[in-house]
Amino acid sequence: MSKRVTILGAGISGLSASAFLAKEGFDVTILEKNPTIGGRARQFEKDGFVFDMGPSWYWMPDVFERFYNQFGYTTSDFYDLKRLDPSYRVYWPDLSFTDVPANMTEMEAWFESLEPGSSKKLREFLNDAKYKYEVGMQDLVFKPSLSLFEFADSRVLKGLLNMHLLSSFSNYIRKYFKHPKILSLLEFPVLFLGAMPNETPALYSLMNYADISLGTWYPMGGMFKFVEAFEKIAKDQGVKIKTSHEVLGFDYVDRTIVSAKTSQGMHESDFFISGADYQHTDSKLLNGHANYSEKYWDKRTMAPSCLLFYVGINKRVNNLQHHNLFFDESLDLHGKEIYKDPQWPSAPLFYMSAPSITDPSVAPEGHENLFFLIPIAPDLKDDNEQIRERYFELLLHRLKKITGNDIKENIVYKKSFCISDFKREYHAFKGNAYGLANTLKQTAILKPSLKNKNLTNFYYTGQLTVPGPGVPPSIISGEVVANEIIKSQKR
């Protein structure tokens, strides 16, 4: 009889792990707490609007393609992937804006217009970022980070020495560029990594390569298209997915889990993987077998949470792109109110997506589908409707002032999502949206381990373990943990 594997959570990492394990002959079942799959990448429909609930940026298309290829597919088998041009729009403090081009010649010209000589430096900067991306995404992220010896081969050691792990991202980019708009553009991709640019390792210039060189893409039909692709691949391998099956605890024989207690009854298995929130699994489900203490978790540095609004309006917008970054307020102030002195932000930067500009299928004809995001500190108190409404009014005011779009009287649907929702829907530790901060002290072997040290058959996957947060790392996380279980059965 084939070995049974039970996975907690039908998010990206859980779906990924399930497909790799089932392909190797394991009998795999996913138990999903919520009534729909996808985890933070879920989707919902209302009144003709199709809203992606979480990820809205499709970066690193090579990671998706690599996953599909391992099961005999290519991206185009599942959806039409369109490169956005411009990639996104940035509104600046002077209320001007820049449409960031997908074409490298146009990008170099924009750099040169701001800072003479910077186009040559951009090529040098991206060449170095490409090296970091290739070493990082081809070598480092596939390490299970269970031992330092994993990093002992020559390519990886050389890579580590050239990754600028001990340099700050902020100082590093200032060796190349001086203009504030260029610096802000380059600092944007690291904003959600969990620390200010001056505290983020320069290693993460690999994100600039992903942004500028690899581009910003969109799967027609919505981001949920890749969730559906992962679901099809998993089911093709024989994976069983049970929704509305929340795991509430486990039964043990010595140091081995033999069954999971779910909201729908008991479920026996030989191996268990938690793709649910790591801290919730440790502190609420494992009954004294946790990998880490509450003290350990309280000392972790978390990436931000966010306040989200899903909005449908009965008219079309002007002067906006698919992705829009509103950098019209102080990044330093907003960053301090997230990372240094956690509080509800006084003058937040925000992001707005209008996917219906690219994809008419996500809104009724003549309507617009809008997604607003304000990064905030995790675990803020007083997450209530009054505070949410105050920020929504602020967003509407800034949108009208900066872009001329007055949408207040045209709103036909609105839903908010914030800290208390992240806790309720995903058991997210401190209501975080993006997992652990990518600081040097929380990298590779310093992240929470993918294997439980107290149990013989329990593993973890997802954004709180290796390699880290984000959709592409979550895809890889599923593969890495699957390979550990596969290897354990071949020894």
VEXDREN-2710 file (C-alpha; in Angstrom, 1 decimal):
% VEXDREN-2710
k/r/px/py/pz
1/MET/0.0/0.0/0.0
2/SER/1.3/3.5/-0.9
3/LYS/2.3/5.8/1.9
4/ARG/-0.4/8.3/2.9
5/VAL/0.3/12.0/3.2
6/THR/-2.1/14.6/4.6
7/ILE/-1.6/18.2/3.9
8/LEU/-3.2/21.0/6.0
9/GLY/-4.2/23.8/3.6
10/ALA/-5.0/24.1/-0.1
11/GLY/-2.8/27.2/-0.6
12/ILE/-0.1/27.4/-3.2
13/SER/2.6/25.5/-1.2
14/GLY/0.1/22.8/-0.2
15/LEU/-1.1/22.3/-3.8
16/SER/2.5/22.2/-5.0
17/ALA/3.7/19.7/-2.4
18/SER/0.7/17.5/-3.1
19/ALA/1.4/17.3/-6.8
20/PHE/5.0/16.3/-6.4
21/LEU/4.2/13.7/-3.8
22/ALA/1.3/12.1/-5.7
23/LYS/3.5/12.0/-8.8
24/GLU/5.9/9.8/-6.8
25/GLY/3.1/7.4/-5.8
26/PHE/2.1/8.8/-2.4
27/ASP/-1.6/8.7/-1.5
28/VAL/-2.2/12.4/-0.9
29/THR/-5.1/14.2/0.7
30/ILE/-5.4/18.0/1.3
31/LEU/-7.6/19.1/4.2
32/GLU/-8.7/22.8/3.6
33/LYS/-10.2/24.9/6.4
34/ASN/-12.2/27.2/4.1
35/PRO/-14.9/26.3/1.6
36/THR/-12.7/27.2/-1.3
37/ILE/-9.1/26.5/-2.3
38/GLY/-6.2/28.9/-2.9
39/GLY/-5.4/30.1/0.6
40/ARG/-4.5/33.8/0.4
41/ALA/-4.8/33.6/-3.4
42/ARG/-8.5/32.8/-3.2
43/GLN/-11.0/34.5/-5.5
44/PHE/-14.7/35.5/-5.1
45/GLU/-17.4/36.7/-7.4
46/LYS/-20.1/39.2/-6.6
47/ASP/-22.6/41.0/-8.9
48/GLY/-20.6/40.2/-12.0
49/PHE/-17.2/41.3/-10.4
50/VAL/-14.4/38.8/-10.1
51/PHE/-12.1/39.7/-7.2
52/ASP/-8.7/38.1/-6.6
53/MET/-8.4/38.3/-2.8
54/GLY/-4.6/38.3/-2.4
55/PRO/-1.7/38.2/-4.9
56/SER/-2.2/40.6/-7.8
57/TRP/1.4/40.8/-9.1
58/TYR/2.5/38.0/-11.4
59/TRP/6.3/38.1/-11.3
60/MET/9.0/35.4/-11.9
61/PRO/7.0/33.6/-14.7
62/ASP/9.9/31.2/-15.0
63/VAL/9.1/29.7/-11.6
64/PHE/5.5/28.9/-12.7
65/GLU/6.7/27.6/-16.1
66/ARG/9.2/25.3/-14.3
67/PHE/6.5/23.9/-12.1
68/TYR/4.2/23.2/-15.1
69/ASN/7.0/21.6/-17.1
70/GLN/7.6/19.0/-14.4
71/PHE/4.1/17.7/-15.0
72/GLY/4.2/17.8/-18.8
73/TYR/2.5/21.2/-19.2
74/THR/3.3/24.7/-20.2
75/THR/1.8/28.0/-19.0
76/SER/-0.3/28.4/-22.1
77/ASP/-2.0/25.1/-21.5
78/PHE/-3.9/26.8/-18.6
79/TYR/-4.2/30.6/-19.4
80/ASP/-3.2/33.4/-21.6
81/LEU/-0.3/35.2/-19.9
82/LYS/0.0/38.8/-20.9
83/ARG/3.0/41.0/-20.2
84/LEU/1.9/44.4/-19.0
85/ASP/3.3/47.5/-20.8
86/PRO/3.7/49.8/-19.0
87/SER/4.5/47.4/-16.1
88/TYR/2.9/49.9/-13.6
89/ARG/2.5/53.5/-12.9
90/VAL/4.1/55.4/-10.0
91/TYR/2.7/58.7/-8.6
92/TRP/5.3/60.9/-7.0
93/PRO/5.3/63.5/-4.2
94/ASP/5.1/66.3/-6.8
95/LEU/1.9/64.6/-8.2
96/SER/3.6/63.8/-11.5
97/PHE/3.7/60.1/-12.5
98/THR/5.9/57.7/-14.4
99/ASP/4.7/54.8/-16.5
100/VAL/7.4/52.2/-16.0
101/PRO/8.1/50.7/-19.4
102/ALA/8.5/47.0/-20.1
103/ASN/10.9/47.9/-22.9
104/MET/14.5/48.1/-21.7
105/THR/15.6/50.8/-24.2
106/GLU/12.7/53.0/-22.9
107/MET/13.6/52.2/-19.3
108/GLU/17.2/53.2/-19.9
109/ALA/16.1/56.4/-21.6
110/TRP/13.9/57.3/-18.5
111/PHE/16.9/56.6/-16.2
112/GLU/19.1/58.8/-18.4
113/SER/16.6/61.6/-18.4
114/LEU/16.7/61.8/-14.6
115/GLU/20.4/61.1/-14.1
116/PRO/22.9/61.4/-16.9
117/GLY/25.1/58.3/-17.1
118/SER/22.6/56.1/-15.2
119/SER/21.6/54.0/-18.1
120/LYS/25.1/52.4/-18.2
121/LYS/24.9/51.9/-14.4
122/LEU/21.5/50.4/-14.8
123/ARG/22.9/47.7/-17.1
124/GLU/25.7/47.0/-14.6
125/PHE/23.2/46.9/-11.7
126/LEU/20.9/44.5/-13.5
127/ASN/23.7/42.3/-14.6
128/ASP/24.7/41.9/-10.9
129/ALA/21.0/41.4/-9.9
130/LYS/20.6/38.7/-12.6
131/TYR/23.5/36.8/-11.1
132/LYS/21.8/37.0/-7.6
133/TYR/18.5/35.9/-9.2
134/GLU/20.1/32.9/-10.9
135/VAL/22.0/31.7/-7.9
136/GLY/19.1/32.5/-5.5
137/MET/16.3/31.0/-7.6
138/GLN/18.3/28.1/-9.0
139/ASP/20.4/27.1/-6.0
140/LEU/19.6/28.7/-2.7
141/VAL/15.8/28.5/-2.6
142/PHE/15.9/24.7/-3.2
143/LYS/17.9/24.1/-0.1
144/PRO/15.8/22.6/2.7
145/SER/18.0/24.6/5.1
146/LEU/18.3/21.8/7.6
147/SER/22.1/21.9/7.8
148/LEU/24.9/24.3/7.0
149/PHE/26.5/21.6/5.0
150/GLU/23.8/22.1/2.3
151/PHE/25.6/25.3/1.4
152/ALA/29.1/23.7/1.1
153/ASP/29.3/23.1/-2.7
154/SER/31.5/25.6/-4.6
155/ARG/28.8/27.3/-6.7
156/VAL/26.7/28.0/-3.7
157/LEU/29.6/29.2/-1.6
158/LYS/30.8/31.5/-4.4
159/GLY/27.2/32.7/-4.7
160/LEU/26.9/33.5/-1.0
161/LEU/30.2/35.5/-1.2
162/ASN/28.9/37.5/-4.1
163/MET/25.3/38.0/-2.8
164/HIS/26.1/41.1/-0.7
165/LEU/24.3/39.5/2.3
166/LEU/26.0/41.9/4.7
167/SER/25.3/45.1/2.8
168/SER/22.1/47.0/3.1
169/PHE/19.9/47.3/0.1
170/SER/19.6/51.1/0.6
171/ASN/23.4/51.6/0.7
172/TYR/23.9/49.2/-2.2
173/ILE/21.7/50.9/-4.7
174/ARG/23.1/54.3/-3.7
175/LYS/26.5/53.1/-5.0
176/TYR/24.9/53.2/-8.5
177/PHE/22.2/55.9/-8.4
178/LYS/21.4/59.2/-6.8
179/HIS/18.1/60.5/-8.2
180/PRO/15.3/60.1/-5.6
181/LYS/12.8/58.8/-8.2
182/ILE/15.2/56.1/-9.3
183/LEU/15.9/55.1/-5.7
184/SER/12.2/55.0/-4.9
185/LEU/11.5/52.8/-7.9
186/LEU/14.3/50.4/-7.0
187/GLU/13.2/50.3/-3.3
188/PHE/9.6/49.5/-4.2
189/PRO/9.9/45.7/-4.6
190/VAL/11.5/45.3/-1.2
191/LEU/8.8/47.3/0.7
192/PHE/6.8/44.1/1.5
193/LEU/9.8/42.0/2.6
194/GLY/9.4/43.1/6.2
195/ALA/12.0/45.8/6.8
196/MET/13.1/49.2/5.6
197/PRO/15.5/49.2/2.7
198/ASN/18.4/50.2/5.0
199/GLU/17.8/47.0/7.0
200/THR/17.2/44.6/4.0
201/PRO/20.1/42.7/2.6
202/ALA/21.4/43.8/-0.8
203/LEU/20.8/40.3/-1.9
204/TYR/17.2/41.4/-2.7
205/SER/18.3/43.4/-5.7
206/LEU/17.3/40.1/-7.3
207/MET/13.8/41.5/-7.0
208/ASN/14.8/44.4/-9.3
209/TYR/15.8/41.9/-11.9
210/ALA/12.5/40.1/-11.6
211/ASP/10.7/43.5/-11.9
212/ILE/12.6/45.2/-14.7
213/SER/14.1/42.4/-16.7
214/LEU/11.6/39.6/-16.3
215/GLY/8.6/41.9/-16.3
216/THR/5.1/42.2/-14.8
217/TRP/2.5/39.8/-16.2
218/TYR/-1.2/39.1/-15.9
219/PRO/-3.1/35.8/-16.5
220/MET/-6.2/36.7/-18.4
221/GLY/-9.2/35.7/-16.3
222/GLY/-7.5/36.7/-13.0
223/MET/-4.7/35.5/-10.8
224/PHE/-6.9/32.6/-9.6
225/LYS/-6.1/31.0/-13.0
226/PHE/-2.8/29.7/-11.7
227/VAL/-4.6/28.3/-8.6
228/GLU/-6.9/26.4/-11.0
229/ALA/-3.9/25.2/-12.9
230/PHE/-2.3/23.9/-9.7
231/GLU/-5.5/22.2/-8.7
232/LYS/-5.9/20.4/-12.1
233/ILE/-2.3/19.2/-11.9
234/ALA/-2.7/17.9/-8.4
235/LYS/-5.9/16.1/-9.2
236/ASP/-4.4/14.7/-12.3
237/GLN/-1.8/13.0/-10.1
238/GLY/-4.6/11.6/-7.9
239/VAL/-4.7/14.2/-5.1
240/LYS/-7.9/14.4/-3.1
241/ILE/-8.9/17.8/-1.8
242/LYS/-11.5/18.1/1.0
243/THR/-12.7/21.7/1.7
244/SER/-14.4/22.8/4.9
245/HIS/-12.2/20.3/6.8
246/GLU/-10.4/22.3/9.4
247/VAL/-7.8/20.4/11.4
248/LEU/-8.3/20.8/15.1
249/GLY/-5.6/18.5/16.6
250/PHE/-3.8/15.2/16.3
251/ASP/-3.6/11.7/17.8
252/TYR/-0.1/10.3/18.6
253/VAL/1.7/7.1/19.2
254/ASP/4.9/8.1/21.0
255/ARG/6.6/10.7/18.6
256/THR/4.5/9.8/15.6
257/ILE/1.2/11.4/14.6
258/VAL/-1.3/8.7/13.4
259/SER/-4.4/10.8/12.7
260/ALA/-5.8/14.3/12.4
261/LYS/-8.9/15.4/14.2
262/THR/-10.9/17.5/11.7
263/SER/-14.2/19.4/11.8
264/GLN/-15.6/16.5/9.8
265/GLY/-14.1/13.6/11.7
266/MET/-10.8/11.7/11.9
267/HIS/-8.2/11.3/9.1
268/GLU/-5.4/8.7/9.4
269/SER/-2.1/9.2/7.6
270/ASP/1.6/8.3/7.6
271/PHE/3.0/11.8/7.0
272/PHE/1.6/15.2/7.7
273/ILE/2.5/18.6/6.2
274/SER/1.2/21.9/7.5
275/GLY/0.7/24.5/4.8
276/ALA/-1.4/26.3/7.4
277/ASP/0.0/29.1/9.5
278/TYR/3.2/27.7/11.1
279/GLN/2.7/29.5/14.5
280/HIS/-0.9/28.4/14.7
281/THR/0.0/24.9/13.9
282/ASP/2.8/24.9/16.5
283/SER/0.9/26.6/19.3
284/LYS/-2.7/25.4/18.8
285/LEU/-2.5/22.0/17.2
286/LEU/0.6/20.0/18.2
287/ASN/-0.2/19.5/21.9
288/GLY/3.3/19.9/23.4
289/HIS/5.2/18.8/20.3
290/ALA/5.7/22.3/18.9
291/ASN/9.0/23.2/17.1
292/TYR/9.1/26.6/18.8
293/SER/8.0/28.3/21.9
294/GLU/5.6/31.3/22.2
295/LYS/8.7/33.3/23.2
296/TYR/10.4/32.4/20.0
297/TRP/7.4/33.5/17.9
298/ASP/7.1/36.8/19.8
299/LYS/10.7/37.6/18.9
300/ARG/10.2/37.0/15.1
301/THR/10.1/40.1/12.9
302/MET/7.0/39.9/10.8
303/ALA/6.4/41.4/7.3
304/PRO/3.5/43.9/7.1
305/SER/-0.2/43.2/7.3
306/CYS/-2.5/45.3/5.1
307/LEU/-5.9/46.9/4.8
308/LEU/-7.6/45.8/1.6
309/PHE/-10.6/47.0/-0.2
310/TYR/-12.4/45.2/-3.1
311/VAL/-14.5/47.8/-4.9
312/GLY/-16.8/47.6/-7.9
313/ILE/-17.9/50.9/-9.7
314/ASN/-20.5/51.4/-12.4
315/LYS/-18.2/53.5/-14.7
316/ARG/-14.7/53.3/-16.2
317/VAL/-11.7/55.1/-14.8
318/ASN/-9.2/57.4/-16.5
319/ASN/-5.5/58.2/-16.0
320/LEU/-4.7/54.9/-14.4
321/GLN/-2.9/51.7/-15.3
322/HIS/-3.5/48.1/-14.3
323/HIS/-1.1/48.6/-11.4
324/ASN/-0.7/52.0/-9.7
325/LEU/1.6/52.9/-6.8
326/PHE/0.8/56.1/-4.9
327/PHE/4.2/57.3/-3.6
328/ASP/2.9/60.8/-3.0
329/GLU/3.5/60.7/0.7
330/SER/6.7/60.0/2.7
331/LEU/8.1/56.5/2.5
332/ASP/10.2/57.0/5.6
333/LEU/7.3/58.1/7.7
334/HIS/5.1/55.2/6.6
335/GLY/7.9/52.8/7.0
336/LYS/8.6/53.9/10.6
337/GLU/4.9/53.5/11.4
338/ILE/5.1/49.9/10.1
339/TYR/8.5/48.7/11.4
340/LYS/9.8/51.1/14.1
341/ASP/6.8/52.5/15.9
342/PRO/3.9/50.3/14.9
343/GLN/0.7/52.3/14.6
344/TRP/-2.1/53.0/12.2
345/PRO/-0.4/55.1/9.5
346/SER/-0.9/58.9/9.4
347/ALA/-0.2/59.4/5.7
348/PRO/0.1/56.0/4.1
349/LEU/1.5/55.1/0.7
350/PHE/-1.0/52.8/-1.1
351/TYR/-1.3/50.5/-4.1
352/MET/-4.3/50.3/-6.4
353/SER/-5.0/47.7/-9.1
354/ALA/-7.6/48.0/-11.8
355/PRO/-7.4/44.6/-13.6
356/SER/-10.5/45.3/-15.6
357/ILE/-8.4/47.8/-17.6
358/THR/-6.6/44.7/-19.0
359/ASP/-9.2/42.1/-18.6
360/PRO/-12.9/43.0/-19.3
361/SER/-14.0/39.6/-18.0
362/VAL/-13.5/40.6/-14.3
363/ALA/-16.2/43.3/-14.3
364/PRO/-19.6/43.8/-15.9
365/GLU/-19.6/45.9/-19.1
366/GLY/-19.0/49.6/-18.5
367/HIS/-17.9/48.8/-14.9
368/GLU/-14.5/48.7/-13.2
369/ASN/-12.9/46.3/-10.8
370/LEU/-10.7/48.1/-8.2
371/PHE/-8.4/46.7/-5.6
372/PHE/-6.8/49.0/-2.9
373/LEU/-4.0/48.0/-0.5
374/ILE/-2.5/49.9/2.4
375/PRO/0.5/48.2/4.0
376/ILE/0.2/48.4/7.8
377/ALA/2.0/47.0/10.9
378/PRO/0.9/43.5/12.0
379/ASP/-1.2/43.0/15.1
380/LEU/-2.5/46.6/15.3
381/LYS/-5.4/46.9/17.7
382/ASP/-8.8/48.5/17.0
383/ASP/-9.3/47.0/13.6
384/ASN/-12.9/48.1/13.3
385/GLU/-15.3/49.4/10.7
386/GLN/-14.8/53.0/11.8
387/ILE/-11.0/52.9/11.2
388/ARG/-11.4/51.1/7.9
389/GLU/-14.0/53.6/6.7
390/ARG/-11.7/56.5/7.7
391/TYR/-8.9/55.1/5.5
392/PHE/-11.3/54.3/2.6
393/GLU/-12.4/58.0/2.6
394/LEU/-8.7/59.0/2.6
395/LEU/-8.1/56.7/-0.4
396/LEU/-11.0/58.2/-2.3
397/HIS/-9.8/61.7/-1.6
398/ARG/-6.3/61.0/-2.8
399/LEU/-7.5/59.1/-5.8
400/LYS/-9.6/62.1/-6.9
401/LYS/-7.0/64.7/-6.1
402/ILE/-4.1/62.9/-7.9
403/THR/-5.9/61.2/-10.8
404/GLY/-9.1/63.1/-11.2
405/ASN/-11.2/60.0/-10.7
406/ASP/-14.2/60.8/-8.4
407/ILE/-15.7/57.4/-7.8
408/LYS/-17.6/57.9/-4.5
409/GLU/-21.1/58.0/-6.0
410/ASN/-20.4/55.2/-8.4
411/ILE/-19.5/52.4/-5.9
412/VAL/-21.9/49.5/-6.3
413/TYR/-19.9/47.0/-4.3
414/LYS/-17.3/47.3/-1.5
415/LYS/-15.7/44.7/0.8
416/SER/-12.8/45.3/3.2
417/PHE/-10.3/42.8/4.6
418/CYS/-7.8/43.5/7.4
419/ILE/-5.9/42.2/10.4
420/SER/-8.9/40.5/12.1
421/ASP/-9.9/38.9/8.8
422/PHE/-6.4/37.5/8.3
423/LYS/-6.6/36.0/11.8
424/ARG/-10.0/34.5/11.3
425/GLU/-9.7/33.3/7.7
426/TYR/-6.1/32.0/7.8
427/HIS/-5.1/31.9/11.5
428/ALA/-2.4/34.3/10.5
429/PHE/0.1/35.1/13.2
430/LYS/-0.5/38.7/14.4
431/GLY/-2.7/39.1/11.3
432/ASN/0.3/39.2/9.0
433/ALA/-0.2/39.3/5.3
434/TYR/3.3/38.5/4.0
435/GLY/4.9/36.1/6.5
436/LEU/8.2/36.6/8.1
437/ALA/10.4/39.6/7.3
438/ASN/13.3/38.8/5.0
439/THR/16.0/40.1/7.3
440/LEU/19.5/38.5/7.5
441/LYS/18.6/36.9/10.9
442/GLN/15.6/35.2/9.3
443/THR/17.2/33.8/6.1
444/ALA/17.8/30.2/5.1
445/ILE/18.7/28.0/8.1
446/LEU/17.6/30.9/10.4
447/LYS/14.0/30.5/9.2
448/PRO/11.6/28.2/11.1
449/SER/12.5/24.6/10.1
450/LEU/10.5/22.7/7.5
451/LYS/10.7/19.6/9.7
452/ASN/9.4/19.1/13.2
453/LYS/12.2/18.1/15.6
454/ASN/9.9/16.4/18.1
455/LEU/7.9/14.3/15.7
456/THR/9.0/11.7/13.2
457/ASN/6.4/12.4/10.5
458/PHE/5.5/16.1/10.6
459/TYR/6.6/18.8/8.2
460/TYR/5.8/22.4/7.3
461/THR/5.6/24.4/4.1
462/GLY/4.6/27.9/3.1
463/GLN/5.5/31.5/3.7
464/LEU/6.8/31.1/7.3
465/THR/9.4/28.5/6.4
466/VAL/11.9/28.1/3.6
467/PRO/12.4/29.7/1.2
468/GLY/10.0/32.5/2.2
469/PRO/6.9/34.6/1.4
470/GLY/5.4/35.2/-2.0
471/VAL/3.8/33.0/-4.6
472/PRO/7.0/31.8/-6.4
473/PRO/8.7/31.0/-3.1
474/SER/5.6/29.1/-2.0
475/ILE/5.6/27.1/-5.2
476/ILE/9.2/26.1/-4.4
477/SER/8.5/25.5/-0.7
478/GLY/6.0/22.8/-1.7
479/GLU/8.5/21.1/-3.9
480/VAL/11.3/21.3/-1.3
481/VAL/9.2/19.7/1.5
482/ALA/7.9/17.0/-0.9
483/ASN/11.5/16.1/-1.8
484/GLU/12.4/15.7/1.8
485/ILE/9.6/13.2/2.3
486/ILE/10.4/11.4/-0.9
487/LYS/14.1/11.2/0.1
488/SER/13.2/9.9/3.6
489/GLN/11.5/6.9/1.9
490/LYS/14.5/6.1/-0.3
491/ARG/17.1/5.9/2.4
END
